[in-house]
Amino acid sequence: MAKKEETKETKDIKESVKGAPKKEAPKKEAPQEAKKEKKDDKKHEGKGEEHAKKERKGAPKEGKKEAPKEEGPEIRHIVRIADSDLDGKRGVQYALTGITGISRRVAKIIAVNSGLDPVGTIGYLNDADIDKLKSSVDNISTLLPTWMMNKQNDVLTGDDRQVLGMDVMLSRNEDINLMKKARSYKGLRHERGLRVRGQRSRSTGRRGKTVGVSRASIGAAKAASKEGEKKVEKKAGVK
């Protein structure tokens, strides 16, 4: 009997629980509203960027303002010294080698004597510095020692001097013509177009006037000698 009563009580409790109104869970409306607001903001942001881009197409670009560059002295692309055009982009020492008769060592002596940096670019020099270089080049024979000059103990004057520009070629031709007139060994070699300074000529440099007897000429000489021998034999047989 006790068990039956318990079952009745449990049934009554279950019915009462079923009959009781269910508590509704609170709706999460706030996060949905926040999402909608975010979506609306994104749409408006995109439209605003598009409008800004369209407006900026015609307008000048706003960037970092570059600092104004300081304009230095203009470079001279060609510097005229001793009737020669020198490259203004090169250093003083190497630019002076563009003058015929001036080597790197001589050019450095000229630059140091003028009070200039041999490594500095010659195109950035002012007129006063270029005038210094010109005067040093004109008086180059007084700056160099005797053993560095390219025209020592001149035949006619006996002077030691440094020859520049076109004078180098003219003095060379004068010396060669003088050797030819004197009929010296070197002059004769110059006349015949042969090597002058003792170089090998048997196996190298065989072009033009230096070529010896060719094979064709040897063959022609042999053929002519054979014909001559035959003619002599025929004359001897006739007798």
C-alpha positions as CSV (number, residue, x, y, z in Angstrom):
1,M,0.0,0.0,0.0
2,A,2.9,2.3,0.8
3,K,4.4,1.9,-2.7
4,K,1.1,2.7,-4.4
5,E,0.8,5.9,-2.4
6,E,4.3,6.9,-3.4
7,T,3.6,6.3,-7.0
8,K,0.4,8.5,-6.7
9,E,2.5,11.3,-5.2
10,T,5.2,11.1,-7.9
11,K,2.5,11.3,-10.6
12,D,0.9,14.3,-9.0
13,I,4.3,16.1,-8.9
14,K,5.0,15.3,-12.5
15,E,1.6,16.6,-13.6
16,S,2.1,19.7,-11.6
17,V,5.5,20.3,-13.2
18,K,4.0,19.7,-16.7
19,G,1.1,22.1,-15.9
20,A,3.4,24.9,-14.7
21,P,4.2,27.6,-17.3
22,K,7.7,27.3,-18.8
23,K,10.1,30.2,-18.2
24,E,11.1,31.8,-21.5
25,A,14.9,32.3,-21.9
26,P,15.9,35.9,-22.4
27,K,16.4,36.6,-26.1
28,K,19.8,37.7,-27.2
29,E,18.7,40.8,-29.1
30,A,21.6,43.1,-28.2
31,P,24.3,41.2,-30.1
32,Q,22.1,41.0,-33.2
33,E,21.5,44.7,-33.1
34,A,25.3,45.3,-32.7
35,K,25.9,43.1,-35.8
36,K,23.4,45.1,-37.8
37,E,25.0,48.4,-36.8
38,K,28.5,47.0,-37.7
39,K,27.2,46.0,-41.1
40,D,25.7,49.4,-41.7
41,D,28.9,51.1,-40.6
42,K,30.9,48.9,-43.1
43,K,28.6,49.8,-45.9
44,H,28.9,53.5,-45.2
45,E,32.7,53.2,-44.7
46,G,33.1,51.6,-48.1
47,K,31.0,54.2,-49.8
48,G,32.9,56.9,-48.1
49,E,36.2,55.5,-49.3
50,E,34.9,55.2,-52.9
51,H,33.8,58.9,-52.8
52,A,37.2,59.9,-51.3
53,K,39.0,58.0,-54.1
54,K,36.9,59.6,-56.8
55,E,37.6,63.0,-55.3
56,R,41.3,62.3,-55.1
57,K,41.7,61.3,-58.7
58,G,41.7,64.9,-59.9
59,A,43.3,66.4,-56.8
60,P,47.0,66.3,-56.2
61,K,48.3,63.4,-54.1
62,E,49.0,64.2,-50.5
63,G,52.3,62.7,-49.5
64,K,55.3,63.5,-47.5
65,K,56.7,66.8,-48.6
66,E,60.2,66.3,-49.8
67,A,62.8,68.7,-48.6
68,P,64.1,71.0,-51.3
69,K,67.3,69.7,-52.7
70,E,70.3,72.0,-52.5
71,E,71.6,72.7,-56.0
72,G,75.3,72.4,-56.2
73,P,77.6,73.8,-58.9
74,E,76.9,72.5,-62.4
75,I,79.4,70.1,-63.9
76,R,81.3,71.0,-67.0
77,H,81.1,68.0,-69.3
78,I,84.1,69.1,-71.4
79,V,87.1,71.0,-70.1
80,R,89.5,72.6,-72.7
81,I,93.2,72.4,-71.8
82,A,96.2,72.5,-74.2
83,D,94.0,72.2,-77.3
84,S,92.4,69.0,-76.0
85,D,88.9,68.2,-74.9
86,L,89.0,66.5,-71.4
87,D,86.1,64.5,-69.9
88,G,84.6,66.6,-67.1
89,K,83.2,63.5,-65.3
90,R,86.7,62.0,-64.6
91,G,89.1,62.9,-61.9
92,V,91.8,65.5,-62.4
93,Q,94.6,63.0,-62.6
94,Y,93.0,60.7,-65.2
95,A,91.3,63.5,-67.1
96,L,94.7,65.1,-67.8
97,T,95.9,61.9,-69.4
98,G,93.6,62.8,-72.3
99,I,96.4,65.2,-73.4
100,T,98.9,63.5,-75.6
101,G,102.3,63.3,-73.9
102,I,101.0,63.3,-70.3
103,S,101.0,60.0,-68.4
104,R,99.4,59.3,-65.0
105,R,102.5,60.1,-63.0
106,V,103.0,63.4,-64.9
107,A,99.3,64.3,-64.4
108,K,99.6,63.8,-60.7
109,I,102.6,66.1,-60.5
110,I,100.6,68.8,-62.4
111,A,97.6,68.4,-60.1
112,V,99.7,68.6,-56.9
113,N,101.7,71.6,-58.2
114,S,98.4,73.4,-59.0
115,G,97.2,72.8,-55.4
116,L,94.3,70.6,-56.4
117,D,93.1,67.1,-55.3
118,P,94.2,64.6,-58.0
119,V,91.1,62.5,-57.2
120,G,88.5,65.4,-57.4
121,T,86.3,65.7,-60.4
122,I,87.7,68.1,-63.0
123,G,84.2,69.2,-64.1
124,Y,83.4,70.8,-60.8
125,L,86.5,73.1,-60.8
126,N,86.0,76.8,-61.1
127,D,87.7,79.0,-63.6
128,A,90.5,80.0,-61.3
129,D,91.5,76.3,-60.7
130,I,91.3,75.5,-64.4
131,D,93.6,78.5,-65.1
132,K,96.1,77.0,-62.6
133,L,96.0,73.7,-64.4
134,K,96.6,75.5,-67.8
135,S,99.6,77.4,-66.4
136,S,101.1,74.2,-65.0
137,V,100.6,72.4,-68.3
138,D,102.2,75.3,-70.2
139,N,105.3,75.3,-67.8
140,I,105.5,71.5,-67.6
141,S,109.2,71.4,-68.6
142,T,110.1,73.3,-65.4
143,L,108.2,70.9,-63.2
144,L,109.5,67.5,-64.3
145,P,113.0,66.1,-63.8
146,T,115.1,65.5,-66.9
147,W,114.7,61.7,-66.8
148,M,110.9,62.0,-67.0
149,M,110.8,64.2,-70.2
150,N,109.9,62.6,-73.5
151,K,112.3,64.8,-75.6
152,Q,115.7,64.6,-74.1
153,N,118.9,66.1,-75.6
154,D,117.3,67.4,-78.8
155,V,119.6,66.9,-81.9
156,L,119.2,70.5,-83.1
157,T,119.0,72.4,-79.8
158,G,120.3,70.0,-77.2
159,D,117.5,70.9,-74.8
160,D,115.5,68.7,-72.6
161,R,111.7,69.3,-72.8
162,Q,108.3,67.7,-72.5
163,V,106.4,67.6,-75.8
164,L,102.6,67.7,-75.8
165,G,99.7,67.3,-78.2
166,M,100.4,67.4,-81.9
167,D,104.1,68.2,-81.3
168,V,104.6,64.6,-80.2
169,M,103.7,63.2,-83.6
170,L,105.7,66.0,-85.5
171,S,108.8,65.4,-83.4
172,R,108.6,61.7,-83.9
173,N,108.4,62.0,-87.7
174,E,111.3,64.5,-87.7
175,D,113.5,62.0,-85.8
176,I,112.6,59.2,-88.2
177,N,113.3,61.3,-91.3
178,L,116.7,62.4,-89.8
179,M,117.7,58.7,-89.3
180,K,116.7,57.9,-92.9
181,K,118.8,60.8,-94.2
182,A,121.7,59.7,-92.1
183,R,121.3,56.1,-93.5
184,S,121.6,54.6,-90.1
185,Y,120.6,51.0,-89.3
186,K,117.4,52.2,-87.7
187,G,116.6,54.5,-90.6
188,L,117.1,51.7,-93.1
189,R,114.8,49.4,-91.1
190,H,112.2,52.2,-91.0
191,E,112.4,52.6,-94.8
192,R,111.9,48.8,-95.4
193,G,109.1,48.5,-92.9
194,L,110.9,46.1,-90.7
195,R,111.1,45.8,-87.0
196,V,113.5,48.4,-85.6
197,R,114.1,47.4,-82.0
198,G,115.5,43.9,-82.4
199,Q,112.2,42.0,-82.4
200,R,111.9,38.6,-83.9
201,S,110.9,38.8,-87.6
202,R,111.3,35.2,-88.8
203,S,108.0,33.9,-87.5
204,T,106.0,36.9,-86.4
205,G,105.0,40.2,-88.0
206,R,105.2,38.9,-91.5
207,R,102.9,41.2,-93.3
208,G,103.2,43.7,-96.2
209,K,106.8,44.6,-97.0
210,T,108.2,42.3,-94.4
211,V,107.0,39.2,-96.2
212,G,110.0,37.3,-97.8
213,V,110.0,35.1,-100.8
214,S,106.6,33.5,-101.5
215,R,106.0,29.9,-102.7
216,A,104.5,31.1,-106.0
217,S,107.6,33.0,-106.8
218,I,109.8,30.0,-106.0
219,G,107.7,27.8,-108.2
220,A,107.9,30.3,-111.1
221,A,111.7,30.6,-110.7
222,K,112.0,26.8,-110.8
223,A,109.8,26.5,-113.9
224,A,111.8,29.2,-115.7
225,S,115.1,27.5,-114.8
226,K,113.8,24.2,-116.2
227,E,112.8,25.8,-119.5
228,G,116.2,27.4,-119.8
229,E,117.9,24.1,-119.3
230,K,115.7,22.5,-122.0
231,K,116.5,25.3,-124.5
232,V,120.2,24.8,-123.8
233,E,119.9,21.0,-124.4
234,K,118.0,21.6,-127.7
235,K,120.7,23.9,-128.9
236,A,123.4,21.4,-128.0
237,G,121.5,18.6,-129.9
238,V,121.2,20.8,-133.0
239,K,124.9,21.4,-133.1
